[in-house]
Amino acid sequence: MDKELSVRLGFWSAGITAVLGGIYLILLIVFFASEGFAFPPTPLVQLIGGLITFFTAPALLVMFVAIHQTAPAEKKILGLLGVCFTTLFVISVSINRFVQLTVIQQSPPGPASQDLARFLPYSTGSVMFALEILGWGFFLSLACLAVAPLFRGGKLETSARWLYILFGTFSLLSVAGFASETPLTAAGFVAWGPILLALTVVQARLFSRATRRG
């Protein structure tokens, strides 16, 4: 029963993350098509993106817990590492997005003060943007690389393993780019957009298949 519940929770959390990821990807495509590669994004895009990220983070945590619970006993340490790193990811990203959705939204209209600019999600020298890169770029990449070896066997498992590896690689490149102030930072948007969407779709299919077998 415990494994069956884990599989069902894993399926729904992966599915919810995939849907939210699809909406986020469409949002970015529409924005880039109309505004070009402008940075920072418009306030509306930032608001919608902030809401999507805020709800995506706990869904990903549930997904990684389900992966841990359904992992073979001799490899559960890898799933546990994934859960631990994902928890750190959720903390980092949620602080950023909650500040964005509360303090920033409640601030008076007009140009931001120098102190407030530090808390804007995408401003130059933003502490919050650094937290975002720390969460998505570092902690979640470690979570994905930790669980990647759990997926072996058929084509679907192989696809999942390489998607986790790709996500981790591109995300770590974004951290290196952010630290060195180079365009490598953009690699993260590939990971957090199309790669994450493909990864969660494949993961949902794996959980769905496990449900049918159970």
Secondary structure, DSSP 8 states (H G I E B T S, - for coil): -HHHHHHHHHHHHHHHHHHHHHHHHHHHHHHHHHH-S-SS--HHHHHHHHHHHHHHHHHHHHHHHHHHHHS-GGGHHHHHHHHHHHHHHHHHHHHHHHHIIIIIHHS-SSS--HHHHTTSSSSTT-HHHHHHIIIIIIIHHHHHHHHGGG--SSHHHHHHHHHHHHHHHHHHHHHHHHHHTSGGGGHHHHIIIIIHHHHHHHHHHHHHHHHHH-
